[in-house]
Structure formats: structure tokens, C-alpha cells
Amino acid sequence: MKTAALSLVCVALFAAGSMARAASLNAVDKSFLRTAARIDMTEAHKGQLAANQASAADVKDFAKTLVQDETLAWQHLSELAAKTGASIPRGINASKDQEIMRLTSLKGDRFDRQFTREEIAAEQQAIAVFKREAAHGHDTDVKSYANSTLTALENDLQLAQKCAKAGKKS
């Protein structure tokens, strides 16, 4: 009985600590975590779509890399959210995402061109969001996550740019 009561107290203290940590996150850090979750999920979804619909081998390879990078980023983000007690979205509604819906209707070279064009813009936007958090965020763990994810985002941008250049040559 004493062990059960002690376990309940430990769980309650842990939960209180997570809630206090979430309460200590400022609005900018909380907003960043939600935005990062949406970016990870959307980009992974688009990568899966491209792995299935792209016609060029380099675009398919990029798509697979994108899925791996965004899935890993999502896993780290989920761990960070659990650690800080922050609430992040757990899914996206792909049918309400205009870019995803536009890509769904394309095939072949048209798909490849549109996908790489959108990915260049998406990666540039994500890099800006992550750089801003790394430079101006409040929570050190959130800033560290943003900073550590930047390398993968920059690599993905370079891959998208290479795919776009190769697509223009063919």
C-alpha cells in the first residue's frame, strides 16, 4: 500500500513538473513547436507522395531522404514535447493542404517540377523558422532542437535545388 501511494506521488510530481515546464515555455517557443510539428508531418507526407509519383530517379531519392529526415525530426520533436509538457499536433489533414492536393493531381515531369519547386520554397521557409527559434528562442532545449535540425533542412534544400537544376536540363 505504501509503495502504491509512493508511486502515485512520484507520478503526480512528474506530471506537475511537466506541466510547470510547459507553463514556463513562452508563447514563441510553444508556437515554434506547433509549427515544427506541422512542417515535419507535411514534409514527410509530401515526401511519401513523391516517392510514389515522381518519375525522375533523383527526385525519388530526394523524396526518400525527405521522409527519413522529417520522420527523425518528428521523433526528436515528440520527445522534446513530452519532456517539456508541450502540446503539439499529432497529424495533418492532407485534404485541406493546397500543396498536397495540387501535387496529388500531377504525374511525371510536371509532378517532379512542381514538387521540387515547392520543396525549395518549403525548405527555405522552414530554415527561416528554425533559424529564428535557434537565435531568439527562450528555452534552451527548444533552441537546441531548432539548431540541430537546421543541418538536415539545409541538406534537403540543396537536394531539392539539385533536382530542380537536373529537371531543367532534361
GROMACS elastic network, one bead per residue, 0.5 to 0.9 nm:
[ bonds ]
;  ai    aj funct       b0    kb
    1     4     6  0.51608   500
    1     5     6  0.62590   500
    1     6     6  0.85810   500
    2     5     6  0.50939   500
    2     6     6  0.60520   500
    2     7     6  0.85280   500
    3     6     6  0.50152   500
    3     7     6  0.60493   500
    3     8     6  0.85984   500
    4     7     6  0.50237   500
    4     8     6  0.62280   500
    4     9     6  0.86649   500
    5     8     6  0.50995   500
    5     9     6  0.62609   500
    5    10     6  0.86876   500
    6     9     6  0.50643   500
    6    10     6  0.62105   500
    6    11     6  0.86539   500
    7    10     6  0.50572   500
    7    11     6  0.61619   500
    7    12     6  0.85100   500
    8    11     6  0.50940   500
    8    12     6  0.60248   500
    8    13     6  0.85094   500
    9    12     6  0.50319   500
    9    13     6  0.60717   500
    9    14     6  0.85512   500
   10    13     6  0.50878   500
   10    14     6  0.61001   500
   10    15     6  0.85372   500
   11    14     6  0.50720   500
   11    15     6  0.60772   500
   11    16     6  0.84473   500
   12    15     6  0.50935   500
   12    16     6  0.59931   500
   12    17     6  0.84553   500
   13    17     6  0.60018   500
   13    18     6  0.86015   500
   14    18     6  0.62423   500
   14    19     6  0.86081   500
   15    18     6  0.51002   500
   15    19     6  0.61233   500
   15    20     6  0.84478   500
   15    85     6  0.83606   500
   16    19     6  0.50306   500
   16    20     6  0.59454   500
   16    21     6  0.84197   500
   17    20     6  0.50050   500
   17    21     6  0.60207   500
   17    22     6  0.85453   500
   17    84     6  0.87557   500
   17    85     6  0.83851   500
   18    22     6  0.61071   500
   18    23     6  0.84736   500
   18    82     6  0.78223   500
   18    83     6  0.67217   500
   18    84     6  0.57377   500
   18    86     6  0.82084   500
   19    22     6  0.50083   500
   19    23     6  0.60510   500
   19    24     6  0.85109   500
   19    84     6  0.77367   500
   19    85     6  0.55823   500
   19    86     6  0.80645   500
   20    24     6  0.61228   500
   20    25     6  0.88349   500
   20    84     6  0.85106   500
   20    85     6  0.79699   500
   21    25     6  0.65134   500
   21    83     6  0.82262   500
   21    84     6  0.52969   500
   21    85     6  0.62724   500
   21    86     6  0.81309   500
   22    25     6  0.52854   500
   22    26     6  0.84975   500
   22    30     6  0.83041   500
   22    81     6  0.86618   500
   22    83     6  0.88232   500
   22    84     6  0.52945   500
   22    86     6  0.51215   500
   22    87     6  0.83456   500
   23    26     6  0.75686   500
   23    84     6  0.88777   500
   23    85     6  0.82965   500
   23    86     6  0.83855   500
   24    84     6  0.88061   500
   24   139     6  0.84685   500
   25    28     6  0.80349   500
   25    29     6  0.60124   500
   25    30     6  0.63289   500
   25    84     6  0.78846   500
   25    86     6  0.80704   500
   25   138     6  0.74045   500
   25   139     6  0.64807   500
   26    29     6  0.54685   500
   26    30     6  0.63283   500
   26    31     6  0.86403   500
   26   137     6  0.85779   500
   26   138     6  0.69084   500
   26   139     6  0.79420   500
   27    30     6  0.50955   500
   27    31     6  0.59621   500
   27    32     6  0.84523   500
   28    31     6  0.51272   500
   28    32     6  0.60858   500
   28    33     6  0.87077   500
   28   133     6  0.80831   500
   28   136     6  0.88550   500
   28   137     6  0.68587   500
   28   138     6  0.78925   500
   29    32     6  0.50236   500
   29    33     6  0.62673   500
   29    34     6  0.87820   500
   29   133     6  0.73898   500
   29   137     6  0.59838   500
   29   138     6  0.66511   500
   29   139     6  0.69463   500
   29   142     6  0.68781   500
   29   143     6  0.83794   500
   30    33     6  0.52106   500
   30    34     6  0.64400   500
   30    35     6  0.86833   500
   30    86     6  0.68802   500
   30    87     6  0.79975   500
   30    88     6  0.84543   500
   31    34     6  0.52202   500
   31    35     6  0.61157   500
   31    36     6  0.85036   500
   32    36     6  0.58849   500
   32    37     6  0.84680   500
   32   129     6  0.76930   500
   32   130     6  0.80846   500
   32   133     6  0.70250   500
   32   137     6  0.87001   500
   32   142     6  0.85739   500
   32   146     6  0.89592   500
   33    36     6  0.50799   500
   33    37     6  0.61642   500
   33    38     6  0.87227   500
   33    77     6  0.75337   500
   33    80     6  0.89346   500
   33    81     6  0.75892   500
   33    86     6  0.79042   500
   33    87     6  0.82374   500
   33    88     6  0.65525   500
   33   142     6  0.78464   500
   34    37     6  0.51818   500
   34    38     6  0.64065   500
   34    39     6  0.87289   500
   34    86     6  0.89086   500
   34    87     6  0.75648   500
   34    88     6  0.50161   500
   34    89     6  0.64238   500
   35    38     6  0.51670   500
   35    39     6  0.61621   500
   35    40     6  0.86234   500
   35    88     6  0.85270   500
   35    89     6  0.89454   500
   35   129     6  0.85146   500
   36    39     6  0.50163   500
   36    40     6  0.60805   500
   36    41     6  0.85953   500
   36    73     6  0.88510   500
   36    74     6  0.82674   500
   36    77     6  0.78496   500
   36    88     6  0.88813   500
   36   126     6  0.80825   500
   36   129     6  0.83582   500
   36   130     6  0.80859   500
   36   146     6  0.87338   500
   37    40     6  0.51684   500
   37    41     6  0.61771   500
   37    42     6  0.84801   500
   37    73     6  0.87433   500
   37    74     6  0.65530   500
   37    77     6  0.71364   500
   37    78     6  0.83174   500
   37    88     6  0.64908   500
   37    89     6  0.64382   500
   37    90     6  0.77542   500
   37    91     6  0.85386   500
   38    41     6  0.52578   500
   38    42     6  0.59017   500
   38    43     6  0.83250   500
   38    88     6  0.86052   500
   38    89     6  0.70665   500
   38    90     6  0.85901   500
   38    91     6  0.77632   500
   38    92     6  0.70204   500
   39    42     6  0.52497   500
   39    43     6  0.58875   500
   39    44     6  0.83378   500
   39    70     6  0.82788   500
   39   122     6  0.85601   500
   39   126     6  0.72762   500
   40    43     6  0.53837   500
   40    44     6  0.60405   500
   40    45     6  0.85402   500
   40    67     6  0.89513   500
   40    69     6  0.86374   500
   40    71     6  0.69733   500
   40    72     6  0.89370   500
   40    73     6  0.67178   500
   40    74     6  0.57743   500
   41    44     6  0.51984   500
   41    45     6  0.61200   500
   41    46     6  0.86588   500
   41    70     6  0.71487   500
   41    71     6  0.77686   500
   41    74     6  0.73168   500
   41    90     6  0.84408   500
   41    91     6  0.68137   500
   41    92     6  0.67468   500
   42    45     6  0.51070   500
   42    46     6  0.61880   500
   42    47     6  0.85140   500
   42    70     6  0.88536   500
   42    91     6  0.88358   500
   42    92     6  0.69636   500
   42    94     6  0.78010   500
   42    97     6  0.85641   500
   42   100     6  0.82888   500
   43    46     6  0.50600   500
   43    47     6  0.59852   500
   43    48     6  0.85860   500
   43    66     6  0.71243   500
   43    67     6  0.72547   500
   43    70     6  0.65933   500
   43   119     6  0.83254   500
   43   122     6  0.82956   500
   44    48     6  0.62217   500
   44    49     6  0.86206   500
   44    63     6  0.85282   500
   44    66     6  0.64296   500
   44    68     6  0.77677   500
   44    69     6  0.81302   500
   44    70     6  0.54487   500
   44    71     6  0.65371   500
   45    48     6  0.51644   500
   45    49     6  0.62636   500
   45    50     6  0.86700   500
   45    67     6  0.74974   500
   45    94     6  0.80506   500
   45   100     6  0.81738   500
   46    50     6  0.61099   500
   46    51     6  0.85541   500
   46    63     6  0.78997   500
   46    66     6  0.86357   500
   46    67     6  0.82038   500
   46    99     6  0.86650   500
   46   100     6  0.64670   500
   46   103     6  0.82013   500
   46   115     6  0.82566   500
   46   119     6  0.89473   500
   47    50     6  0.50278   500
   47    51     6  0.60673   500
   47    52     6  0.86921   500
   47    60     6  0.85237   500
   47    62     6  0.80081   500
   47    64     6  0.64351   500
   47    65     6  0.80785   500
   47    66     6  0.56559   500
   47    67     6  0.52422   500
   47    68     6  0.89467   500
   47    70     6  0.88980   500
   48    51     6  0.50568   500
   48    52     6  0.65075   500
   48    53     6  0.87182   500
   48    63     6  0.66876   500
   48    64     6  0.72088   500
   48    66     6  0.84885   500
   48    67     6  0.64230   500
   49    52     6  0.53455   500
   49    53     6  0.60739   500
   49    54     6  0.80744   500
   49    63     6  0.81359   500
   49   100     6  0.83998   500
   49   103     6  0.80707   500
   49   104     6  0.74805   500
   50    54     6  0.50245   500
   50    55     6  0.87617   500
   50    59     6  0.74288   500
   50    60     6  0.63286   500
   50    62     6  0.87218   500
   50    63     6  0.56489   500
   50    64     6  0.82989   500
   50   103     6  0.84647   500
   50   111     6  0.80804   500
   50   112     6  0.78870   500
   50   115     6  0.73916   500
   51    54     6  0.60593   500
   51    55     6  0.89817   500
   51    59     6  0.77803   500
   51    61     6  0.74915   500
   51    62     6  0.82935   500
   51    63     6  0.52951   500
   51    64     6  0.61600   500
   51    67     6  0.88679   500
   52    55     6  0.86872   500
   52    60     6  0.77016   500
   52    63     6  0.89847   500
   53    60     6  0.82048   500
   53   103     6  0.89724   500
   53   104     6  0.83542   500
   53   106     6  0.81435   500
   53   107     6  0.62785   500
   53   108     6  0.71153   500
   53   111     6  0.72973   500
   53   112     6  0.83312   500
   54    57     6  0.77350   500
   54    59     6  0.62470   500
   54    60     6  0.57684   500
   54    63     6  0.85200   500
   54   107     6  0.70665   500
   54   108     6  0.60309   500
   54   109     6  0.75843   500
   54   111     6  0.62959   500
   54   112     6  0.55724   500
   54   115     6  0.84986   500
   55    58     6  0.88415   500
   55    59     6  0.74056   500
   55    60     6  0.72968   500
   55   107     6  0.77438   500
   55   109     6  0.64221   500
   55   111     6  0.79314   500
   55   112     6  0.67713   500
   56    59     6  0.53298   500
   56    60     6  0.63550   500
   56    61     6  0.87396   500
   56   108     6  0.79230   500
   56   109     6  0.75790   500
   56   112     6  0.70395   500
   56   163     6  0.87564   500
   56   167     6  0.82895   500
   57    60     6  0.50473   500
   57    61     6  0.61220   500
   57    62     6  0.85447   500
   58    61     6  0.50068   500
   58    62     6  0.60622   500
   58    63     6  0.84856   500
   58   159     6  0.87632   500
   58   162     6  0.86222   500
   58   163     6  0.62728   500
   58   166     6  0.84378   500
   59    63     6  0.60384   500
   59    64     6  0.86715   500
   59   112     6  0.66286   500
   59   115     6  0.85850   500
   59   116     6  0.76631   500
   59   159     6  0.87179   500
   59   160     6  0.79167   500
   59   163     6  0.60036   500
   59   164     6  0.87827   500
   60    64     6  0.63392   500
   60    65     6  0.87341   500
   60   112     6  0.89471   500
   61    64     6  0.51917   500
   61    65     6  0.63346   500
   61    66     6  0.86048   500
   62    65     6  0.50566   500
   62    66     6  0.60501   500
   62    67     6  0.86588   500
   62   156     6  0.76699   500
   62   159     6  0.63487   500
   62   160     6  0.70461   500
   62   163     6  0.78923   500
   63    67     6  0.62489   500
   63    68     6  0.86929   500
   64    67     6  0.51588   500
   64    68     6  0.62956   500
   64    69     6  0.86493   500
   65    68     6  0.51051   500
   65    69     6  0.60430   500
   65    70     6  0.84716   500
   65   156     6  0.77768   500
   66    69     6  0.51561   500
   66    70     6  0.59644   500
   66    71     6  0.83030   500
   66   156     6  0.67002   500
   67    70     6  0.53110   500
   67    71     6  0.58926   500
   67    72     6  0.84693   500
   68    71     6  0.52114   500
   68    72     6  0.61409   500
   68    73     6  0.85469   500
   69    72     6  0.52427   500
   69    73     6  0.61059   500
   69    74     6  0.85612   500
   69   152     6  0.66319   500
   69   153     6  0.82175   500
   69   156     6  0.83642   500
   70    74     6  0.59734   500
   70    75     6  0.85630   500
   70   152     6  0.87505   500
   70   153     6  0.89518   500
   71    74     6  0.50117   500
   71    75     6  0.62512   500
   71    76     6  0.87512   500
   72    75     6  0.50885   500
   72    76     6  0.63447   500
   72    77     6  0.85398   500
   73    76     6  0.51836   500
   73    77     6  0.60251   500
   73    78     6  0.85391   500
   73   145     6  0.88229   500
   73   149     6  0.69046   500
   73   152     6  0.88613   500
   74    78     6  0.59912   500
   74    79     6  0.85743   500
   75    78     6  0.51227   500
   75    79     6  0.63244   500
   75    80     6  0.86624   500
   76    79     6  0.51371   500
   76    80     6  0.61953   500
   76    81     6  0.86084   500
   76   145     6  0.77932   500
   77    81     6  0.60319   500
   77    82     6  0.85385   500
   77    88     6  0.89508   500
   77   142     6  0.88783   500
   77   145     6  0.75127   500
   78    81     6  0.50253   500
   78    82     6  0.61567   500
   78    83     6  0.85251   500
   78    88     6  0.79795   500
   79    82     6  0.51229   500
   79    83     6  0.61028   500
   79    84     6  0.86276   500
   80    84     6  0.60724   500
   80    85     6  0.82257   500
   80    86     6  0.81558   500
   80   141     6  0.75242   500
   80   142     6  0.74018   500
   80   145     6  0.80201   500
   81    84     6  0.51948   500
   81    85     6  0.56181   500
   81    87     6  0.65491   500
   81    88     6  0.69928   500
   82    85     6  0.50265   500
   82    86     6  0.65712   500
   82    87     6  0.81754   500
   83    86     6  0.78599   500
   84    87     6  0.89395   500
   84   141     6  0.86444   500
   84   142     6  0.88985   500
   89    92     6  0.76842   500
   92    95     6  0.87704   500
   92    96     6  0.86140   500
   92    97     6  0.85162   500
   93    96     6  0.56439   500
   93    97     6  0.69030   500
   94    97     6  0.51850   500
   94    98     6  0.83319   500
   94   100     6  0.63898   500
   94   101     6  0.73633   500
   95    98     6  0.77358   500
   95   100     6  0.74604   500
   95   101     6  0.63699   500
   96   100     6  0.82332   500
   96   101     6  0.75849   500
   97   100     6  0.54244   500
   97   101     6  0.62150   500
   97   102     6  0.86372   500
   98   101     6  0.51112   500
   98   102     6  0.60087   500
   98   103     6  0.85425   500
   99   102     6  0.50984   500
   99   103     6  0.61348   500
   99   104     6  0.85465   500
   99   115     6  0.88897   500
   99   118     6  0.78050   500
  100   103     6  0.51309   500
  100   104     6  0.60800   500
  100   105     6  0.89351   500
  101   104     6  0.50647   500
  101   105     6  0.67643   500
  102   105     6  0.56266   500
  102   106     6  0.69645   500
  102   114     6  0.88933   500
  103   106     6  0.52927   500
  103   107     6  0.81416   500
  103   111     6  0.63871   500
  103   114     6  0.72723   500
  103   115     6  0.68823   500
  104   107     6  0.80726   500
  104   111     6  0.84870   500
  105   111     6  0.83455   500
  106   109     6  0.86543   500
  106   110     6  0.62251   500
  106   112     6  0.86553   500
  106   114     6  0.84028   500
  107   110     6  0.59554   500
  107   112     6  0.77653   500
  108   111     6  0.53478   500
  108   112     6  0.64083   500
  108   113     6  0.88650   500
  109   113     6  0.61203   500
  109   114     6  0.85104   500
  109   167     6  0.79958   500
  110   113     6  0.53003   500
  110   114     6  0.61341   500
  110   115     6  0.83986   500
  111   114     6  0.52498   500
  111   115     6  0.58214   500
  111   116     6  0.84372   500
  112   115     6  0.51990   500
  112   116     6  0.60848   500
  112   117     6  0.84488   500
  112   163     6  0.84026   500
  112   164     6  0.82651   500
  112   167     6  0.76539   500
  113   116     6  0.54123   500
  113   117     6  0.60657   500
  113   118     6  0.85701   500
  113   163     6  0.85277   500
  113   164     6  0.66649   500
  113   167     6  0.67534   500
  113   168     6  0.84408   500
  114   117     6  0.51125   500
  114   118     6  0.60477   500
  114   119     6  0.84214   500
  115   118     6  0.52059   500
  115   119     6  0.59779   500
  115   120     6  0.86010   500
  115   160     6  0.88020   500
  116   120     6  0.61101   500
  116   121     6  0.86939   500
  116   160     6  0.54677   500
  116   161     6  0.72904   500
  116   163     6  0.65707   500
  116   164     6  0.57344   500
  116   167     6  0.89772   500
  117   120     6  0.53330   500
  117   121     6  0.65888   500
  117   122     6  0.87213   500
  117   160     6  0.77803   500
  117   161     6  0.82689   500
  117   164     6  0.69127   500
  118   121     6  0.52038   500
  118   122     6  0.59906   500
  118   123     6  0.85060   500
  119   123     6  0.58289   500
  119   124     6  0.82898   500
  119   156     6  0.85618   500
  119   157     6  0.73973   500
  119   160     6  0.63215   500
  119   161     6  0.87010   500
  120   123     6  0.53067   500
  120   124     6  0.61560   500
  120   125     6  0.86463   500
  120   156     6  0.85187   500
  120   157     6  0.57687   500
  120   158     6  0.83671   500
  120   159     6  0.89533   500
  120   160     6  0.57790   500
  120   161     6  0.64923   500
  120   164     6  0.86356   500
  121   124     6  0.51485   500
  121   125     6  0.61811   500
  121   126     6  0.85893   500
  121   157     6  0.86393   500
  122   125     6  0.51372   500
  122   126     6  0.60680   500
  122   127     6  0.85340   500
  122   157     6  0.86149   500
  123   127     6  0.59822   500
  123   128     6  0.85415   500
  123   153     6  0.62565   500
  123   154     6  0.74183   500
  123   156     6  0.70771   500
  123   157     6  0.55030   500
  123   160     6  0.86024   500
  124   127     6  0.51467   500
  124   128     6  0.63110   500
  124   129     6  0.87782   500
  124   153     6  0.83716   500
  124   154     6  0.82397   500
  124   157     6  0.70486   500
  125   128     6  0.51641   500
  125   129     6  0.63256   500
  125   130     6  0.87230   500
  126   129     6  0.50607   500
  126   130     6  0.61019   500
  126   131     6  0.84451   500
  126   150     6  0.87268   500
  126   153     6  0.73591   500
  127   130     6  0.51477   500
  127   131     6  0.59052   500
  127   132     6  0.84033   500
  127   149     6  0.89870   500
  127   150     6  0.64034   500
  127   153     6  0.63330   500
  127   154     6  0.70537   500
  127   157     6  0.89389   500
  128   131     6  0.51677   500
  128   132     6  0.60689   500
  128   133     6  0.86626   500
  129   132     6  0.52432   500
  129   133     6  0.63795   500
  129   134     6  0.87143   500
  129   146     6  0.86541   500
  130   133     6  0.51374   500
  130   134     6  0.60589   500
  130   135     6  0.85669   500
  130   143     6  0.85448   500
  130   145     6  0.88196   500
  130   146     6  0.50888   500
  130   147     6  0.68583   500
  130   149     6  0.76769   500
  130   150     6  0.65934   500
  131   135     6  0.60855   500
  131   136     6  0.83811   500
  131   146     6  0.70394   500
  131   147     6  0.69302   500
  131   150     6  0.73073   500
  132   135     6  0.52375   500
  132   136     6  0.58013   500
  132   137     6  0.74132   500
  132   146     6  0.87029   500
  133   136     6  0.51655   500
  133   138     6  0.82966   500
  133   142     6  0.78667   500
  133   143     6  0.59484   500
  133   146     6  0.62709   500
  133   147     6  0.80152   500
  134   137     6  0.59097   500
  134   140     6  0.89231   500
  134   142     6  0.78918   500
  134   144     6  0.67796   500
  134   145     6  0.80119   500
  134   146     6  0.53467   500
  134   147     6  0.52104   500
  134   148     6  0.89168   500
  135   143     6  0.74239   500
  135   147     6  0.85001   500
  136   143     6  0.79784   500
  137   140     6  0.75742   500
  137   142     6  0.71879   500
  137   143     6  0.56392   500
  138   141     6  0.89456   500
  138   142     6  0.77685   500
  138   143     6  0.72041   500
  139   142     6  0.53534   500
  139   143     6  0.61580   500
  139   144     6  0.85760   500
  140   143     6  0.50363   500
  140   144     6  0.59841   500
  140   145     6  0.85925   500
  141   144     6  0.50024   500
  141   145     6  0.62039   500
  141   146     6  0.86631   500
  142   145     6  0.51039   500
  142   146     6  0.62592   500
  142   147     6  0.86269   500
  143   146     6  0.50934   500
  143   147     6  0.61168   500
  143   148     6  0.85582   500
  144   147     6  0.50766   500
  144   148     6  0.59948   500
  144   149     6  0.85056   500
  145   148     6  0.51999   500
  145   149     6  0.61243   500
  145   150     6  0.87385   500
  146   149     6  0.53457   500
  146   150     6  0.64768   500
  147   150     6  0.53919   500
  147   151     6  0.78753   500
  148   151     6  0.65249   500
  148   152     6  0.81317   500
  149   152     6  0.56404   500
  149   153     6  0.64715   500
  149   154     6  0.88434   500
  150   153     6  0.50335   500
  150   154     6  0.60522   500
  150   155     6  0.85218   500
  151   154     6  0.51625   500
  151   155     6  0.61411   500
  151   156     6  0.85766   500
  152   155     6  0.50307   500
  152   156     6  0.60786   500
  152   157     6  0.85796   500
  153   156     6  0.50494   500
  153   157     6  0.61984   500
  153   158     6  0.87311   500
  154   157     6  0.50170   500
  154   158     6  0.63315   500
  154   159     6  0.87343   500
  155   158     6  0.51188   500
  155   159     6  0.62869   500
  155   160     6  0.86781   500
  156   159     6  0.50470   500
  156   160     6  0.61516   500
  156   161     6  0.85800   500
  157   160     6  0.50935   500
  157   161     6  0.61645   500
  157   162     6  0.86415   500
  158   161     6  0.50667   500
  158   162     6  0.61906   500
  158   163     6  0.86604   500
  159   162     6  0.50694   500
  159   163     6  0.62233   500
  159   164     6  0.86306   500
  160   163     6  0.50883   500
  160   164     6  0.61906   500
  160   165     6  0.87026   500
  161   164     6  0.50144   500
  161   165     6  0.62120   500
  161   166     6  0.85933   500
  162   165     6  0.51430   500
  162   166     6  0.61227   500
  162   167     6  0.85183   500
  163   166     6  0.50967   500
  163   167     6  0.60514   500
  163   168     6  0.86800   500
  164   167     6  0.50614   500
  164   168     6  0.63476   500
  164   169     6  0.88774   500
  165   168     6  0.52000   500
  165   169     6  0.64906   500
  166   169     6  0.52122   500
  166   170     6  0.65538   500
  167   170     6  0.54258   500
